[in-house]
């Protein structure tokens, strides 16, 4: 029974003589929910506060009745929190590593925010292969993302039995159909668009790929949701997709570290939050471990470096592939970072304190720290305002940031001609038509005209 039921009509049941005489244990399944849902945070009240009250049950039953807490994914810190919340002072701990050796972890960055474009190739695969498509789950961060994906697939695929949605407001009868299909390895549903509602207690069979459209809130959620694949021990893949604007969602610092990491084995990074000692197997073939290890693998296996996700570049995204256009020193990058952080502070000062309290500095300012760091890292490849807008998400402050970038860094190879083209396209056309001997004079005159007009 749920915590809400326990502290509702279940309260009288626990107080009955029959229960007191026959009760053999109090078992709390999915006990990590005590921490995730049952406790207040600095800014928000508990989502399901009754989870945080479960320790009260101990006062209603004889002291010799044992308490058992079960969870499949809890970090070291979460385990300690659970024990404290349930007042378990001398517990017998039985722990197993959540490390699943048959899952390969990867992170992929796509310069796109349109979900129909991101998963266009998967849609084509499902249309072509039908029920032979490898079973796939796409975890989205919102109902809207699930709905958008479902609609885009429905436009191209006639057999709607091949894909489905599962989120909090999905009708119960539809949820039952999805759960029944996923309980059968050969079930008709081959692609599922889901939120975290498709989680605890779900029996998934034959799932080969899990895609996360943006990172979940924390490492625990990611390990639990990616654990839907490969439950039969067969090789499977968990791919985290970073789309344009992913950093607008609430993500823990540790989860941000995971997606930014380019050096440490992803499996090792994930498991160190769950294990007090390093039990991560070193016997896994590198190309089967994660995308980072695959880059270091010396095997000659054909697919050693491939990620089981095909992204179909649109015309827009192809224009976002960046090449070096200016030389930038480390000192200049540091100055750029300082100037961008200064701008961020100025923007925050312009907005109300209430917005800052409710949304956080990244969302309120529209200048996320992660985007600032990415921009500084790739500043030598930003040759125009359009490139900056297409590649980074600064939510209305692109022009201000472009000005900071231009004022701080040495000019790019194309910035002068691009700026002139944007200001005076007809002048450029005239220059092209002039005699070659007059080109320099005409160009100088055009620049002077541009400067004079801007002064006026």
C-alpha positions, 0 to 999 in steps of 0.5 A, spaced: 500 500 500 502 507 498 504 511 504 498 516 502 494 510 504 498 508 510 496 514 513 489 515 511 485 509 512 490 504 513 492 507 520 486 504 523 488 497 520 495 497 523 492 499 529 487 493 529 488 487 533 489 482 527 495 486 524 498 486 531 498 479 532 500 477 525 504 482 522 511 480 521 515 486 518 514 493 515 517 493 508 519 499 504 520 498 497 523 503 492 525 506 499 529 511 495 523 515 494 523 517 501 529 522 499 527 524 492 519 525 494 518 525 501 523 531 504 523 538 503 528 542 499 531 549 500 525 552 495 520 546 495 515 542 499 516 535 499 512 532 493 509 526 497 511 528 504 508 521 507 514 518 504 518 522 509 513 520 515 514 512 514 518 512 520 512 513 524 509 506 523 515 503 528 511 507 534 505 503 532 507 496 532 511 492 537 519 494 537 521 487 535 518 487 528 523 488 523 523 494 518 526 492 511 528 497 506 529 495 499 531 499 493 535 498 486 538 504 485 541 509 491 547 512 492 552 512 498 549 518 500 541 516 499 542 510 503 545 514 509 539 518 508 534 512 508 537 509 514 536 516 518 529 517 516 527 510 518 531 510 524 535 504 523 540 504 527 544 498 527 542 495 520 544 489 516 546 492 509 546 487 503 548 491 497 549 489 490 553 493 485 548 496 479 553 495 474 550 492 468 556 489 464 552 488 458 550 496 457 554 501 453 554 508 455 554 514 450 553 521 450 551 525 443 551 532 442 546 534 436 545 541 434 538 541 434 532 542 438 526 539 433 525 532 436 522 530 429 529 531 426 533 528 432 529 522 431 528 522 424 532 516 422 529 512 428 522 513 425 525 511 418 527 505 421 521 503 424 517 504 418 522 500 414 523 494 419 516 494 423 516 489 428 523 487 427 525 494 430 530 493 436 525 495 442 527 502 444 525 507 449 526 514 449 526 518 455 523 525 455 523 530 460 516 533 459 509 530 456 510 535 451 516 532 448 513 525 448 507 528 445 511 531 439 515 525 438 508 521 438 505 526 433 511 526 428 511 518 428 504 518 427 505 522 421 509 517 417 507 511 420 501 508 419 501 502 424 500 506 430 501 499 434 508 500 433 509 506 438 506 509 444 506 514 449 507 513 457 507 519 462 503 521 468 496 523 465 496 517 460 490 513 461 490 507 465 487 502 460 493 505 455 498 504 461 496 497 461 497 495 454 504 498 454 506 494 460 503 488 457 507 489 451 513 490 454 512 484 458 513 480 452 519 480 448 515 480 442 510 485 443 508 489 438 510 496 441 517 497 438 518 504 440 516 508 447 516 515 448 516 516 456 517 520 462 520 518 468 513 515 470 515 509 466 520 507 471 519 503 478 516 496 478 516 495 470 518 489 467 521 490 460 523 485 456 527 485 450 529 492 450 536 494 446 536 501 446 534 507 451 535 514 449 535 520 454 532 526 450 536 530 455 539 528 462 535 526 467 535 530 474 540 526 477 545 520 477 540 515 480 534 517 475 539 515 469 542 509 472 535 506 474 532 508 467 538 506 463 537 500 466 531 498 462 535 495 457 539 488 456 535 485 462 536 478 459 544 479 459 544 481 451 549 487 449 545 493 449 546 501 449 544 507 453 545 513 449 544 520 452 542 526 447 544 533 448 540 537 444 540 545 443 537 548 450 538 541 454 541 546 460 534 549 461 532 543 465 533 542 472 540 538 472 544 536 478 551 538 478 553 531 478 549 529 472 552 536 469 559 533 470 557 526 467 555 529 460 561 534 460 566 529 462 570 527 456 576 523 459 573 518 465 570 512 463 563 513 463 561 507 467 566 508 472 563 515 473 556 512 474 558 507 479 563 511 483 557 514 486 554 508 488 560 504 491 564 505 497 570 501 493 571 501 486 568 494 483 567 496 476 570 491 472 576 492 468 575 486 464 570 489 459 572 490 452 573 497 452 569 498 445 563 495 449 564 499 455 562 506 453 564 511 448 570 514 451 573 507 452 571 506 445 576 511 443 582 508 446 580 501 444 585 498 439 581 493 437 579 492 429 572 491 430 568 494 425 563 497 429 568 499 435 567 506 435 560 507 433 554 509 437 547 506 435 544 512 434 543 515 427 542 523 427 540 525 420 543 532 419 538 538 416 540 543 412 540 548 418 544 543 422 549 542 417 551 549 417 552 549 425 558 544 424 564 549 426 571 550 423 576 554 426 576 562 424 580 565 429 586 564 433 585 565 441 590 564 446 588 561 453 589 568 456 584 571 451 579 565 453 580 567 460 578 574 459 572 572 455 570 568 460 570 574 465 566 578 461 561 573 460 560 572 467 560 580 468 554 580 463 551 575 466 551 578 473 548 585 470 542 581 467 541 578 473 541 585 477 536 587 472 531 582 473 526 581 479 529 577 486 523 573 485 525 570 479 531 569 481 529 565 487 524 561 483 527 559 477 535 559 479 540 564 476 541 560 469 534 560 467 533 567 470 539 570 466 538 566 460 545 565 460 547 558 463 554 557 466 554 551 461 553 554 455 558 560 457 563 554 458 562 551 452 562 558 448 569 560 451 571 553 449 569 554 442 570 561 441 575 560 436 570 557 431 564 563 432 565 567 426 558 570 426 552 572 430 548 567 426 553 561 428 552 563 435 545 563 435 545 556 431 550 553 436 548 556 443 542 557 447 542 564 450 535 565 450 535 573 448 542 575 449 545 573 443 547 580 440 549 582 447 554 576 447 556 577 440 558 584 442 562 581 448 566 576 443 567 581 438 570 586 443 574 581 447 577 577 441 581 578 435 577 579 429 575 572 425 578 571 418 571 573 415 568 577 420 569 584 417 566 582 410 560 579 414 559 585 418 560 589 411 555 584 407 550 585 413 550 593 413 551 594 406 549 588 401 548 593 395 555 596 396 558 589 396 555 587 390 558 594 387 565 592 389 564 585 385 562 589 379 568 594 379 574 593 375 579 590 379 584 596 380 579 600 383 577 595 388 581 597 394 579 604 393 572 602 393 572 598 399 575 603 403 570 608 401 565 603 403 568 602 410 568 610 411 561 610 409 559 605 414 563 608 419 560 615 418 553 612 418 553 608 424 556 615 428 550 618 425 
